[in-house]
Amino acid sequence: MTELHSWTDFGSGFLQASYLRRYFDDFARELELIGYTHPTIQGYAGSIAHFGYWAQKRDLAIADWSRDAVSDFAQHRCRCPGARRSTRVSKKYSQRARRFIIYLERQKVITPDKSAVEPELSEFHDWLIQHRGLCIRTAKRYEHELVGLLPTDSIEESQLSAAWVRSLVRKHAQGHSPNKTRTMVLAFRAYLRFLASKDRCPPGLDQAIPRIPQWRLAALPRYLSPKDVERVISSCNIDTPLGLRDRAILLLLARLGLRAGDIVTLRLDDIDWGAATLKVCGKGRRGVCLPLSQDAGDAILTYLREGRSRVDIQQVFLCVQAPLRPLQSSPAVSNVVSSALRRAGILNPPTRGANLLRHSAATAMLRGGASLDAVSSMLRHRSLDMTSHYAKVDIGMLEQVVLAWPEGAPC
């Protein structure tokens, strides 16, 4: 078990602060379970001991510790005893103390700081899942958007007016991309409907939110040629755990047309090896079984046997470096695609996200003679209107149905 040798930097007197030692021992065991090495845990011990010394000098009892206290610790001009070469505290150094604070919050040793609106957002999160049918990932994204949008103080019903709603949206839309603004608007509209369902705001107030213009299906789908897709997949170094994981991810994206969120939430029990199928629960929590291609199945199996750490985590794809945990979000999957594009030498791809391989799979199927219904089933679209977007890249078929320009016709 990791010992707090680095606490001696603060003198034997401070080492007697055993009230911290017993909390840190359990914290260190948790770090070991998720893959941190002994030297790294020693670094955590030094940072936490330093924070404890700083808090003690300011008469902060452990019950008064908070994330705000860590922020103050990060800003202090350090004159504390120890062997540090710098008089300031780095961000990485203070983040270790912050992580310890979060651990103490989970253990209910200290009470987490909460704004007045957070309990209501927690209720909103549950409402989205139970009554609106959203998946947990989308509900969390909506909740995250509202944390940055809503004031931290409780909102009085008298404040809720159409003018207040419009001004709030306009204020937070400045400086953000249209996609970011659309997500914020969707979250805010759902939140106002939630308040109306609880009789906390007038019904129909969500109609006051300005609509963000968008032109769906106006652009051509962005895709790679089948040759470039194979270059991307073969760019992975299968002699490393990272390469084995990334190759399995890329094959699922390219062969089955999965979304990045499907990769993040894929669990071990979602794979039926006997039937060679993969259960995917996508948008709207609709579960679908997809056929697992031979190369994708082999890649997953190789990753599970040779590249994945032996940990009690149900998600298939994990981070390679400590802390060992599932991939946290869709951007992590898009980063896998972006890195593979760079390794494959594809300099100017249409996009660098996970959807690039999904679009490429759909385009290749249509050009290979598959019907729109078949492609729609694979992509799990609710409407053929979404799938018809990919038909625009079949130039040969478009040339057959295009109408000749009536030359000489009067204007």
C-alpha positions as CSV (number, residue, x, y, z in Angstrom):
1,M,0.0,0.0,0.0
2,T,1.2,3.5,-0.8
3,E,2.7,5.3,2.1
4,L,2.8,9.1,2.5
5,H,6.5,9.4,2.3
6,S,6.3,12.8,0.5
7,W,4.4,14.2,3.5
8,T,7.8,14.5,5.2
9,D,8.4,17.5,3.0
10,F,6.3,19.4,5.5
11,G,8.1,18.2,8.6
12,S,7.4,15.5,11.1
13,G,4.9,17.7,12.9
14,F,2.5,17.9,10.0
15,L,2.9,14.2,9.4
16,Q,1.0,13.6,12.6
17,A,-2.1,14.9,10.9
18,S,-3.5,11.4,10.8
19,Y,-7.1,12.6,10.1
20,L,-5.9,13.1,6.5
21,R,-3.9,9.9,6.3
22,R,-6.9,7.6,6.7
23,Y,-8.8,9.4,4.0
24,F,-5.8,9.3,1.7
25,D,-5.2,5.6,2.2
26,D,-8.6,4.7,0.7
27,F,-8.1,7.3,-2.0
28,A,-4.8,5.8,-2.9
29,R,-6.4,2.3,-3.2
30,E,-8.9,3.8,-5.6
31,L,-6.1,5.3,-7.7
32,E,-4.3,1.9,-7.8
33,L,-7.4,0.1,-9.0
34,I,-7.8,2.4,-12.0
35,G,-4.2,1.9,-13.1
36,Y,-2.1,4.7,-11.5
37,T,1.5,3.8,-10.8
38,H,3.2,4.1,-7.4
39,P,5.3,7.3,-8.3
40,T,2.1,9.0,-9.6
41,I,0.3,8.2,-6.3
42,Q,3.3,9.6,-4.4
43,G,2.8,12.8,-6.4
44,Y,-0.8,12.9,-5.3
45,A,0.3,12.4,-1.7
46,G,2.6,15.4,-1.9
47,S,0.0,17.7,-3.5
48,I,-2.6,16.7,-1.0
49,A,-0.3,17.1,2.0
50,H,0.7,20.6,0.7
51,F,-3.0,21.5,0.4
52,G,-3.7,20.2,3.9
53,Y,-0.8,22.3,5.3
54,W,-2.1,25.4,3.5
55,A,-5.6,24.8,4.8
56,Q,-4.4,24.2,8.3
57,K,-2.5,27.5,8.3
58,R,-5.7,29.3,7.3
59,D,-7.8,27.5,10.0
60,L,-9.8,25.6,7.4
61,A,-11.3,22.5,9.0
62,I,-11.8,19.6,6.7
63,A,-15.6,20.2,6.7
64,D,-14.8,23.7,5.2
65,W,-12.8,22.3,2.3
66,S,-14.3,22.9,-1.1
67,R,-13.4,23.3,-4.8
68,D,-13.3,27.0,-4.2
69,A,-10.7,26.5,-1.5
70,V,-8.6,24.5,-4.1
71,S,-8.9,27.5,-6.5
72,D,-7.6,29.8,-3.7
73,F,-4.8,27.3,-3.0
74,A,-3.8,27.3,-6.7
75,Q,-3.5,31.1,-6.6
76,H,-1.5,31.5,-3.4
77,R,2.1,32.6,-3.6
78,C,3.8,29.6,-2.0
79,R,6.1,30.0,1.0
80,C,5.2,26.6,2.4
81,P,8.0,24.2,3.5
82,G,9.1,21.6,1.0
83,A,11.5,20.9,-1.8
84,R,9.5,22.5,-4.7
85,R,11.6,24.7,-7.0
86,S,8.8,27.0,-7.9
87,T,7.1,29.5,-5.6
88,R,3.8,29.1,-7.5
89,V,1.4,26.1,-7.7
90,S,0.9,24.7,-11.2
91,K,-2.5,23.8,-12.5
92,K,-1.7,20.1,-12.7
93,Y,-0.5,20.2,-9.1
94,S,-3.7,21.8,-7.8
95,Q,-5.8,19.5,-9.8
96,R,-4.6,16.6,-7.7
97,A,-6.0,18.3,-4.6
98,R,-9.2,19.0,-6.4
99,R,-9.6,15.4,-7.3
100,F,-9.1,14.5,-3.6
101,I,-11.9,17.0,-2.7
102,I,-14.2,15.3,-5.2
103,Y,-13.4,12.0,-3.6
104,L,-14.3,13.4,-0.2
105,E,-17.6,14.7,-1.6
106,R,-18.4,11.2,-2.8
107,Q,-17.6,9.8,0.6
108,K,-19.9,12.4,2.2
109,V,-17.0,13.7,4.3
110,I,-17.6,17.2,3.1
111,T,-20.7,18.7,1.6
112,P,-20.4,19.6,-2.1
113,D,-21.0,23.2,-3.2
114,K,-24.2,23.5,-5.1
115,S,-25.9,26.4,-6.7
116,A,-29.6,27.0,-6.1
117,V,-30.5,25.7,-9.5
118,E,-28.6,22.4,-9.4
119,P,-31.3,20.3,-7.5
120,E,-33.8,21.5,-10.1
121,L,-31.5,20.4,-12.9
122,S,-31.2,17.0,-11.4
123,E,-35.0,16.7,-11.4
124,F,-35.0,18.0,-15.0
125,H,-32.4,15.3,-15.9
126,D,-34.7,12.5,-14.6
127,W,-37.7,14.0,-16.3
128,L,-35.9,14.0,-19.7
129,I,-35.2,10.3,-19.3
130,Q,-38.5,9.1,-17.9
131,H,-41.0,11.3,-19.7
132,R,-39.2,12.4,-22.9
133,G,-37.4,9.2,-23.7
134,L,-33.9,10.8,-24.1
135,C,-30.8,8.7,-23.5
136,I,-28.6,9.4,-20.5
137,R,-25.9,10.9,-22.6
138,T,-28.3,13.5,-24.2
139,A,-29.8,14.3,-20.9
140,K,-26.4,15.0,-19.4
141,R,-25.6,17.3,-22.4
142,Y,-28.8,19.3,-21.9
143,E,-28.0,19.6,-18.2
144,H,-24.5,20.8,-19.0
145,E,-25.8,23.4,-21.4
146,L,-28.2,24.8,-18.8
147,V,-25.5,25.1,-16.2
148,G,-23.8,27.7,-18.3
149,L,-27.0,29.4,-19.4
150,L,-29.1,29.8,-16.2
151,P,-28.3,32.1,-13.4
152,T,-26.9,30.4,-10.2
153,D,-29.6,32.0,-8.0
154,S,-33.1,30.5,-7.9
155,I,-35.4,31.7,-10.7
156,E,-38.6,33.4,-9.5
157,E,-41.7,32.7,-11.5
158,S,-42.2,36.4,-11.9
159,Q,-39.0,36.6,-13.8
160,L,-40.1,34.1,-16.4
161,S,-41.4,36.2,-19.3
162,A,-41.0,36.1,-23.1
163,A,-38.7,39.1,-23.0
164,W,-36.4,37.5,-20.3
165,V,-36.3,34.2,-22.4
166,R,-35.3,36.0,-25.6
167,S,-32.7,38.2,-23.9
168,L,-31.1,35.2,-22.2
169,V,-30.8,33.3,-25.5
170,R,-29.4,36.3,-27.4
171,K,-26.9,37.0,-24.7
172,H,-25.5,33.4,-24.7
173,A,-25.7,33.0,-28.5
174,Q,-23.0,35.6,-29.0
175,G,-19.7,34.2,-29.9
176,H,-20.9,30.6,-30.4
177,S,-21.2,28.6,-33.5
178,P,-24.7,27.8,-35.0
179,N,-24.4,24.2,-33.9
180,K,-23.6,25.1,-30.3
181,T,-26.4,27.6,-30.2
182,R,-28.9,25.1,-31.6
183,T,-28.0,22.7,-28.8
184,M,-28.4,25.4,-26.2
185,V,-31.8,26.3,-27.6
186,L,-33.0,22.7,-27.6
187,A,-31.9,22.3,-24.0
188,F,-33.6,25.5,-22.9
189,R,-36.8,24.7,-24.7
190,A,-37.0,21.3,-23.0
191,Y,-36.3,23.0,-19.7
192,L,-39.1,25.5,-20.1
193,R,-41.5,22.6,-21.0
194,F,-40.3,20.8,-17.8
195,L,-41.1,23.9,-15.7
196,A,-44.5,24.2,-17.3
197,S,-45.3,20.5,-16.6
198,K,-44.5,21.2,-12.9
199,D,-46.6,24.4,-12.9
200,R,-43.5,26.5,-12.3
201,C,-43.8,28.7,-15.4
202,P,-46.6,29.7,-17.8
203,P,-47.3,27.1,-20.5
204,G,-46.2,27.9,-24.0
205,L,-43.3,30.0,-22.8
206,D,-40.9,27.8,-24.9
207,Q,-42.4,29.4,-28.0
208,A,-40.7,32.6,-27.1
209,I,-37.3,31.1,-27.8
210,P,-36.0,32.4,-31.2
211,R,-35.5,29.7,-33.8
212,I,-32.0,29.2,-35.1
213,P,-32.0,29.0,-38.9
214,Q,-30.7,25.8,-40.5
215,W,-30.9,24.3,-43.9
216,R,-31.0,20.6,-43.5
217,L,-29.8,18.4,-46.3
218,A,-28.6,21.5,-48.2
219,A,-25.0,20.3,-48.5
220,L,-23.5,17.2,-50.0
221,P,-22.6,14.4,-47.6
222,R,-18.9,14.4,-46.6
223,Y,-17.2,11.0,-47.1
224,L,-14.0,9.2,-48.0
225,S,-13.5,6.9,-50.9
226,P,-13.4,3.1,-50.0
227,K,-9.6,3.1,-50.7
228,D,-9.0,5.9,-48.2
229,V,-11.2,4.2,-45.6
230,E,-9.0,1.1,-45.8
231,R,-5.9,3.3,-45.4
232,V,-7.4,4.8,-42.3
233,I,-8.2,1.4,-40.8
234,S,-4.8,-0.1,-41.7
235,S,-2.9,2.9,-40.1
236,C,-3.4,1.5,-36.6
237,N,-0.3,-0.2,-35.0
238,I,-1.8,-3.5,-33.8
239,D,1.3,-4.3,-31.8
240,T,0.1,-1.9,-29.1
241,P,-3.1,-1.8,-26.9
242,L,-4.0,1.6,-28.3
243,G,-3.7,0.4,-31.9
244,L,-5.9,-2.7,-31.2
245,R,-8.6,-0.5,-29.6
246,D,-8.5,2.1,-32.3
247,R,-8.7,-0.4,-35.1
248,A,-11.8,-2.1,-33.5
249,I,-13.4,1.4,-33.2
250,L,-12.7,2.3,-36.8
251,L,-14.0,-0.9,-38.2
252,L,-17.3,-0.5,-36.3
253,L,-17.7,3.0,-37.6
254,A,-16.8,2.1,-41.2
255,R,-18.6,-1.3,-41.5
256,L,-21.7,-0.8,-39.4
257,G,-22.1,3.0,-39.7
258,L,-22.2,3.4,-35.9
259,R,-22.3,6.9,-34.3
260,A,-19.6,8.0,-31.9
261,G,-22.1,7.8,-29.0
262,D,-22.8,4.1,-29.9
263,I,-19.1,3.4,-29.4
264,V,-19.0,5.1,-26.1
265,T,-22.0,3.3,-24.6
266,L,-21.3,-0.2,-26.1
267,R,-21.2,-2.8,-23.4
268,L,-19.8,-6.3,-23.3
269,D,-23.2,-7.9,-23.0
270,D,-24.4,-6.0,-26.1
271,I,-22.3,-8.4,-28.3
272,D,-23.9,-11.8,-29.1
273,W,-20.9,-13.8,-30.3
274,G,-23.0,-16.8,-31.3
275,A,-25.4,-14.9,-33.5
276,A,-22.7,-12.5,-34.6
277,T,-24.9,-9.5,-33.8
278,L,-24.4,-6.2,-32.0
279,K,-27.1,-4.5,-29.9
280,V,-27.1,-0.8,-30.3
281,C,-29.4,1.6,-28.4
282,G,-29.2,4.9,-30.2
283,K,-31.4,8.0,-30.4
284,G,-34.7,7.8,-28.6
285,R,-33.5,4.7,-26.8
286,R,-34.5,2.5,-29.7
287,G,-32.6,-0.9,-29.4
288,V,-31.5,-2.4,-32.7
289,C,-29.5,-5.6,-33.5
290,L,-27.0,-5.1,-36.3
291,P,-25.0,-7.9,-38.0
292,L,-21.4,-7.9,-36.9
293,S,-19.0,-8.2,-39.8
294,Q,-16.2,-10.7,-39.6
295,D,-13.3,-8.3,-39.6
296,A,-15.0,-6.0,-37.0
297,G,-15.8,-9.0,-34.8
298,D,-12.3,-10.3,-35.0
299,A,-10.9,-6.8,-34.2
300,I,-13.1,-6.5,-31.1
301,L,-12.1,-10.0,-29.9
302,T,-8.4,-9.3,-30.3
303,Y,-8.7,-6.1,-28.4
304,L,-10.6,-7.8,-25.6
305,R,-8.0,-10.5,-25.3
306,E,-4.8,-8.6,-25.9
307,G,-5.4,-4.9,-25.5
308,R,-8.0,-4.3,-22.9
309,S,-7.1,-4.2,-19.2
310,R,-8.7,-6.7,-16.9
311,V,-11.0,-4.4,-15.0
312,D,-14.6,-4.8,-13.8
313,I,-16.1,-2.2,-16.3
314,Q,-18.9,-3.2,-18.6
315,Q,-18.2,-0.7,-21.4
316,V,-16.1,-2.3,-24.2
317,F,-13.8,0.5,-25.0
318,L,-11.6,2.0,-22.3
319,C,-8.9,4.6,-22.0
320,V,-5.5,3.1,-22.4
321,Q,-3.7,5.3,-19.9
322,A,-4.6,5.7,-16.2
323,P,-7.2,6.3,-14.9
324,L,-8.7,3.2,-16.5
325,R,-12.2,4.2,-17.4
326,P,-14.7,4.1,-20.3
327,L,-14.4,6.6,-23.1
328,Q,-16.1,9.7,-21.7
329,S,-17.8,11.3,-24.7
330,S,-18.3,11.3,-28.4
331,P,-15.3,13.7,-29.0
332,A,-13.0,11.0,-27.7
333,V,-14.1,8.7,-30.6
334,S,-13.7,11.6,-33.0
335,N,-10.2,12.0,-31.8
336,V,-9.5,8.4,-32.7
337,V,-10.7,9.1,-36.3
338,S,-8.7,12.3,-36.5
339,S,-5.5,10.6,-35.4
340,A,-6.0,7.8,-37.9
341,L,-6.5,10.3,-40.7
342,R,-3.3,12.0,-39.8
343,R,-1.4,8.7,-39.7
344,A,-2.9,7.6,-43.0
345,G,-1.6,10.8,-44.7
346,I,-5.1,12.1,-45.7
347,L,-4.3,15.8,-45.5
348,N,-7.6,17.5,-46.4
349,P,-10.5,15.2,-45.3
350,P,-14.0,16.7,-45.5
351,T,-14.3,16.5,-41.7
352,R,-12.3,14.8,-39.0
353,G,-15.1,13.5,-36.8
354,A,-16.5,10.0,-36.3
355,N,-19.4,10.8,-38.7
356,L,-17.0,10.9,-41.6
357,L,-16.8,7.1,-41.6
358,R,-20.5,6.7,-41.0
359,H,-21.2,8.9,-44.1
360,S,-18.6,7.0,-46.0
361,A,-20.3,3.6,-45.2
362,A,-23.7,4.9,-46.4
363,T,-22.3,6.4,-49.6
364,A,-20.4,3.2,-50.4
365,M,-23.5,1.1,-49.9
366,L,-25.6,3.3,-52.2
367,R,-23.0,3.2,-54.9
368,G,-22.8,-0.6,-54.5
369,G,-26.4,-0.9,-55.4
370,A,-28.1,-1.0,-52.0
371,S,-31.6,0.5,-51.7
372,L,-32.4,3.5,-49.6
373,D,-34.4,1.3,-47.3
374,A,-31.4,-0.9,-46.7
375,V,-29.1,2.0,-45.9
376,S,-31.8,3.6,-43.7
377,S,-32.0,0.4,-41.7
378,M,-28.3,0.3,-41.2
379,L,-28.1,3.9,-40.2
380,R,-31.2,3.6,-38.0
381,H,-32.9,6.7,-39.5
382,R,-36.5,7.4,-38.5
383,S,-37.3,8.8,-42.0
384,L,-36.1,8.1,-45.5
385,D,-35.8,11.8,-45.9
386,M,-32.6,11.7,-43.9
387,T,-31.2,8.8,-45.9
388,S,-32.0,10.4,-49.2
389,H,-29.3,12.9,-48.4
390,Y,-26.7,10.3,-49.5
391,A,-28.4,9.8,-52.9
392,K,-27.0,13.1,-54.0
393,V,-23.5,11.6,-54.4
394,D,-24.6,8.9,-56.9
395,I,-23.8,11.1,-59.9
396,G,-24.5,8.3,-62.4
397,M,-28.1,7.9,-61.2
398,L,-28.6,11.7,-61.0
399,E,-27.6,12.0,-64.7
400,Q,-30.3,9.5,-65.6
401,V,-33.1,11.4,-64.0
402,V,-32.1,15.0,-64.6
403,L,-34.3,17.0,-67.0
404,A,-32.8,18.6,-70.0
405,W,-32.7,22.4,-70.0
406,P,-35.3,23.7,-72.4
407,E,-33.0,25.6,-74.8
408,G,-34.7,28.4,-76.6
409,A,-37.7,28.4,-74.3
410,P,-39.2,31.8,-73.6
411,C,-38.4,33.3,-70.2
